[in-house]
Amino acid sequence: MDVRVRSAMGVVGLLLLAATAGAAEYEVPQDRSASQILPQGMLRGAHYRIEDLVVADGYMDRWTVKSDFATFEVEGDGGLRKLLHEIWAIAELKKVSKTKEFAKGLAGAATAPFSLMKSLITHPVDTVTGVPKGMYQLMEDVGTSATTTRNPSEDAKWEQALKMSSFKREIAAQLGVDPYSGNTILQKQLNSVAWARTVGDWAFSVAMLPAGAAGSVVSNVRLTNSIKNVLQQEPPARLRIINNEKLEKMGIPEDLRKRFLDSPAFTPRQTTTIAATLELLEGVAGRDAFLTLALTAEDEVQANIYMAMAQMLRGYHETVSRLNAISVVGRLTVAQTNGGQALIAFPLDRLIWTQRADQVSNNLKANYRAPGFNGAFDLWVTGTLSPLARQQLEQRGFRVVERVNTRIEILD
């Protein structure tokens, strides 16, 4: 079974028109070996094996992971990290599903009147939100339906929906996974355990599950914990209200807020992370321009790039130099700092020197002007650059910082 993730090339396509192989002064994408990128201990785990061939387009890595549960194809190093953690979580949930207590709970679930919920176990995902369209709409309407007397006979059903949604988020938080992930195998296991617990006679506690690992670097513990807590405590409809209030206080126009919060490409986790991150860029102009750019995302993978980009802006703002304005140049965000330099936040895995990279960097160097700009660019990337790309960019005044996720936390 293949679980395929659509390519993020639409976002990083800014630099995709690479030169042909015959242009000696430029590089062309070269596939790499997984062992050249990852530490040896990461190549194989208890329930997975990473295929050695890593397909590269000059910007992002494409991985194939064979696991005990499915064969996954995933875009980006961040996507790989998230997937490997999800595989671990799937294994832990499967352990729970083999216990006598789970079987007893599931037996109770079989007699439950709310039959729609049971279908989540066998048909867990229909949209990027991680739940079927019908169920997502149900969750969106739960708050209203549970407080009205239009149809009192439905009250027990709404109560069950709320309980399952809450318990699923609690399980996901304990394991450190995204309850809205597009990983169908993970969704099936989360739904199964949450459903059995909701209507079954089962004294289950999330303390029975191991805790998921935290990020290796935390530059803003309060923000990270705040995002994780709200994702655990609030259903999607409430998250939308909270995020809308944050964006409104930033001065984001109503139409833009609605389009962003209703975009099918973004999960509630992604919109919540972006809203909370942009909120910390208080007084920085151009946050509306960033959201407008983010709306070009076509799927969850591309949305992850903008989520990472926002976190990179916030990390730089807090640890290097305060930002005062964000502008959009093509598909790039260029943030002007109080220190005079400009920041380019670019979540990518591997940048090589191409004709397009040459053209874009030249254009920025020649034409970017902003109040207080001193001519220097800080290029922050989550991955690495080829030696030639780094040399060429540094000669043009770009100060390159690689693997920025090791100095600020970026939620994958």
C-alpha positions in Angstrom: 0.0 0.0 0.0 1.4 3.4 -1.0 0.6 6.5 0.9 1.7 9.3 -1.4 2.4 12.9 -0.6 2.1 15.4 -3.3 5.2 17.3 -4.3 5.9 20.7 -2.9 7.6 21.8 -6.1 4.8 24.4 -6.6 6.1 26.4 -3.7 9.8 26.0 -4.3 9.2 26.4 -8.0 10.7 29.8 -7.7 14.0 28.3 -8.5 12.9 25.3 -10.6 14.1 26.4 -14.1 17.5 24.8 -13.7 20.1 25.0 -16.5 20.7 22.1 -18.7 23.5 19.6 -18.0 25.6 21.2 -20.7 26.0 24.5 -18.8 29.3 23.9 -17.1 28.9 26.9 -14.8 25.7 25.6 -13.3 24.7 22.5 -11.4 21.9 20.0 -12.1 20.0 18.0 -9.5 21.6 14.8 -8.4 19.9 12.0 -6.6 21.6 11.1 -3.4 22.0 8.2 -1.0 20.1 8.2 2.2 23.3 7.3 4.0 24.9 10.5 2.7 22.2 12.6 4.4 21.2 10.8 7.6 23.1 9.3 10.5 23.4 5.6 10.3 21.2 4.9 13.2 18.3 6.7 11.5 18.2 4.6 8.4 16.4 1.7 10.0 14.2 1.5 13.0 12.1 -1.1 14.8 9.2 -0.8 12.3 10.7 0.9 9.2 13.5 1.0 6.7 14.4 4.1 4.6 15.2 3.2 0.9 18.7 4.3 -0.1 17.7 6.3 -3.2 16.7 9.9 -2.3 15.2 11.7 -5.3 16.3 15.4 -5.5 14.9 18.2 -7.6 17.5 20.7 -6.4 15.4 22.0 -3.5 13.6 19.2 -1.8 14.4 15.5 -1.0 11.9 12.8 -1.8 12.0 9.8 0.5 10.6 6.3 0.3 10.0 4.5 3.6 9.0 0.9 3.9 7.3 0.1 7.2 5.5 -2.7 8.9 2.3 -0.9 8.1 2.6 0.6 4.6 5.1 2.0 2.1 5.2 5.8 2.3 6.5 8.3 -0.1 7.1 11.7 1.6 8.4 15.1 0.4 11.1 17.0 2.4 13.4 16.2 5.3 10.8 17.7 7.7 8.1 15.5 6.3 10.4 12.5 6.8 11.0 13.4 10.5 7.3 13.7 11.0 6.6 10.4 9.3 9.1 8.4 11.3 7.6 9.7 14.5 4.1 8.8 13.2 5.3 5.2 12.4 6.5 4.9 16.0 3.1 6.2 17.2 1.2 3.7 15.0 3.2 0.9 16.5 2.3 2.1 20.0 -1.4 2.4 19.2 -1.3 -1.1 17.6 0.0 -2.5 20.9 -3.0 -1.0 22.7 -5.4 -2.4 20.1 -4.1 -5.9 20.9 -4.9 -5.8 24.6 -7.9 -7.5 26.3 -9.1 -4.1 27.6 -9.3 -2.7 24.0 -11.2 -5.8 22.8 -13.7 -5.3 25.6 -14.0 -1.6 24.8 -14.6 -2.4 21.1 -17.3 -4.9 22.0 -19.1 -2.1 23.8 -18.6 0.2 20.8 -20.3 -2.4 18.5 -23.6 -1.8 20.4 -23.3 2.0 20.3 -26.2 3.9 18.6 -23.9 6.3 16.8 -22.9 4.1 13.9 -21.3 6.9 11.8 -18.4 7.1 14.2 -17.6 3.4 13.8 -16.9 4.0 10.1 -13.9 6.1 11.1 -12.1 2.9 12.0 -12.2 1.5 8.5 -12.5 4.7 6.5 -10.4 7.2 8.5 -9.4 9.9 6.0 -11.1 11.7 3.2 -9.5 15.1 3.3 -6.4 16.8 4.4 -7.9 17.5 7.8 -7.5 13.9 8.8 -11.2 13.1 9.1 -13.9 12.4 6.4 -15.7 15.4 5.0 -18.9 14.5 6.6 -17.3 14.0 10.0 -15.4 17.2 9.7 -18.6 19.1 9.0 -20.2 17.4 11.9 -17.4 18.5 14.2 -17.6 22.0 12.9 -21.3 22.1 13.7 -21.1 20.2 17.1 -20.9 23.4 19.2 -24.2 24.7 17.8 -26.1 21.4 17.7 -25.1 20.5 21.2 -26.6 23.7 22.6 -29.9 23.7 20.8 -33.1 21.8 21.4 -34.1 21.5 17.8 -33.8 17.7 18.0 -33.3 16.5 21.6 -32.9 12.9 20.4 -29.6 13.8 18.8 -28.0 15.0 22.1 -26.4 11.7 22.9 -24.8 11.6 19.4 -23.3 15.0 19.7 -22.0 14.2 23.2 -20.3 11.1 21.7 -18.8 13.1 18.9 -17.4 15.6 21.3 -16.0 12.9 23.6 -14.3 11.1 20.8 -12.9 14.2 19.3 -11.5 15.3 22.7 -10.1 11.9 23.5 -8.4 11.6 20.1 -6.7 14.9 20.5 -5.6 13.8 24.0 -4.1 10.6 22.6 -2.3 12.5 19.8 -0.9 15.0 22.3 0.5 12.3 24.5 2.2 10.6 21.5 3.3 13.9 20.1 1.6 13.5 16.7 -0.7 15.7 14.7 -4.4 14.7 15.1 -5.1 16.3 11.7 -2.3 14.5 9.9 -3.0 13.2 6.4 -1.4 9.8 7.3 -4.3 7.4 6.8 -2.7 4.6 8.8 -2.1 6.9 11.8 -5.7 8.2 11.6 -7.1 4.8 11.6 -5.3 3.8 14.8 -6.1 7.1 16.5 -9.8 6.8 15.6 -9.9 3.1 16.6 -8.5 3.7 20.1 -10.5 6.9 20.7 -13.8 5.3 19.5 -13.3 2.2 21.7 -12.6 4.4 24.7 -15.5 6.7 24.0 -18.3 4.2 24.1 -16.7 1.1 25.5 -16.4 -0.1 29.1 -12.7 0.6 29.2 -10.7 2.3 32.0 -8.1 3.6 29.6 -5.7 6.4 30.4 -3.3 8.2 28.1 -0.7 7.6 30.8 -0.6 4.0 29.5 1.0 5.4 26.3 4.6 6.6 26.1 5.2 10.3 25.7 6.3 11.6 22.3 9.8 13.2 22.1 9.9 17.0 22.3 11.9 19.1 19.8 15.6 19.1 20.2 15.9 22.9 20.2 13.3 25.2 21.8 13.8 28.9 21.4 10.3 29.8 22.6 9.1 27.2 25.1 6.0 29.3 26.0 4.9 29.5 22.4 5.5 25.8 21.7 3.6 24.7 24.8 0.8 27.2 24.0 0.3 25.8 20.5 0.4 22.2 21.7 -2.1 22.9 24.6 -4.6 24.7 22.4 -4.5 21.9 19.8 -5.2 19.3 22.5 -8.0 21.3 24.3 -9.9 22.9 21.4 -12.0 21.3 18.6 -11.5 22.7 15.0 -14.5 25.1 15.2 -13.1 26.7 18.3 -9.6 26.8 16.9 -11.0 28.8 13.9 -12.5 31.3 16.2 -9.3 31.7 18.2 -7.2 32.1 15.1 -9.6 34.6 13.5 -9.4 36.7 16.7 -5.6 36.7 16.6 -5.5 37.7 12.9 -8.1 40.4 13.4 -6.0 42.0 16.1 -3.1 42.1 13.7 -5.2 44.1 11.3 -5.6 41.3 8.7 -8.6 42.2 6.5 -11.7 40.0 7.0 -11.8 38.6 3.5 -8.1 37.5 3.8 -8.7 36.0 7.2 -11.7 33.9 5.9 -9.8 32.7 2.8 -6.8 31.6 4.9 -8.8 29.9 7.7 -11.1 28.2 5.2 -8.3 27.1 2.8 -8.6 23.3 2.3 -4.8 23.1 2.0 -4.2 24.0 5.6 -5.1 21.8 8.6 -6.2 23.3 11.9 -2.8 22.6 13.3 -1.1 24.6 10.5 -3.4 27.6 10.7 -3.1 27.6 14.5 0.7 27.5 14.3 0.9 30.3 11.7 -1.5 32.5 13.6 0.3 32.1 16.9 3.6 32.7 15.2 2.6 35.8 13.3 1.1 37.2 16.5 4.5 37.4 18.0 5.7 39.5 15.1 3.9 42.4 16.8 4.2 45.7 14.8 5.8 44.0 11.8 4.2 45.3 8.6 3.3 42.9 5.8 1.9 40.0 7.7 -1.1 40.2 5.3 1.3 39.9 2.4 2.7 36.7 3.9 -0.8 35.2 4.3 -1.7 36.1 0.7 1.4 34.3 -0.4 0.6 31.3 1.8 -2.8 31.0 0.1 -1.0 29.7 -3.0 -0.4 26.4 -1.2 -2.3 23.6 -2.9 -1.9 20.8 -0.3 -0.7 19.9 3.1 2.9 19.5 2.0 3.0 23.0 0.6 1.2 24.4 3.6 4.0 22.9 5.8 6.5 25.0 3.9 4.7 28.2 4.8 4.2 27.1 8.4 8.0 26.5 8.6 8.7 29.9 6.9 6.6 31.7 9.5 8.4 30.0 12.3 11.8 30.9 10.8 10.7 34.6 10.6 9.7 34.4 14.3 12.9 32.7 15.3 15.1 35.3 13.6 13.0 38.1 15.1 13.5 36.8 18.6 17.1 35.6 18.4 19.0 37.7 15.8 17.4 41.1 14.9 13.9 42.5 15.2 11.9 42.6 12.0 10.0 45.7 10.9 8.4 44.7 7.6 7.7 41.7 5.4 7.6 41.9 1.6 7.0 39.3 -1.1 9.3 39.0 -4.1 8.1 36.3 -6.4 7.7 33.3 -4.1 10.2 34.6 -1.6 9.5 36.4 1.6 12.0 39.1 2.3 11.9 40.6 5.8 13.6 43.9 6.6 15.3 44.2 10.0 16.0 47.0 12.4 19.6 46.1 12.1 19.7 47.0 8.4 20.1 43.5 6.8 17.3 41.7 5.0 16.2 38.2 5.9 15.2 35.5 3.4 13.5 32.5 5.1 13.7 29.6 2.8 12.6 26.1 4.0 14.5 23.7 1.7 16.6 20.6 1.9 19.3 21.1 -0.6 20.0 24.2 -2.8 22.3 23.9 -5.8 23.6 26.6 -8.1 21.4 26.9 -11.1 20.7 29.5 -13.7 17.5 30.4 -11.9 19.3 30.8 -8.6 21.8 33.0 -10.4 19.1 35.2 -11.8 17.0 35.5 -8.6 20.0 36.4 -6.4 21.2 38.9 -9.0 17.8 40.5 -9.2 17.5 40.8 -5.4 21.0 42.2 -5.1 20.3 44.8 -7.8 16.7 45.8 -7.1 15.7 45.1 -3.5 15.3 48.4 -1.7 13.7 49.1 1.7 14.1 51.8 4.3 17.2 51.2 6.3 18.5 48.4 4.1 22.3 48.1 4.3 22.9 45.9 1.3 23.3 42.6 3.2 21.1 39.6 3.0 20.8 36.8 5.6 19.7 33.6 3.9 18.2 31.1 6.4 17.6 27.6 5.2 16.5 24.5 7.0 18.8 22.3 4.9 22.1 22.8 3.2 23.7 24.4 0.1 26.1 22.9 -2.3 29.6 24.3 -1.9 29.3 26.1 -5.3 25.9 27.6 -4.4 27.2 28.8 -1.0 30.3 30.3 -2.6 28.4 32.2 -5.3 25.8 33.6 -2.9 28.4 34.7 -0.3 30.3 36.5 -3.0 27.1 38.5 -3.7 26.7 39.5 0.0 24.3 36.7 1.1 25.2 35.4 4.6 24.1 31.8 4.6 22.9 30.0 7.8 22.2 26.3 7.2 20.1 23.9 9.4 18.4 26.7 11.2 16.0 24.1 12.8 19.0 23.2 15.1 19.0 26.8 16.5 15.3 27.5 16.7 12.4 25.0 17.1 10.4 24.5 13.9 7.3 22.3 14.4 7.3 19.9 11.4 
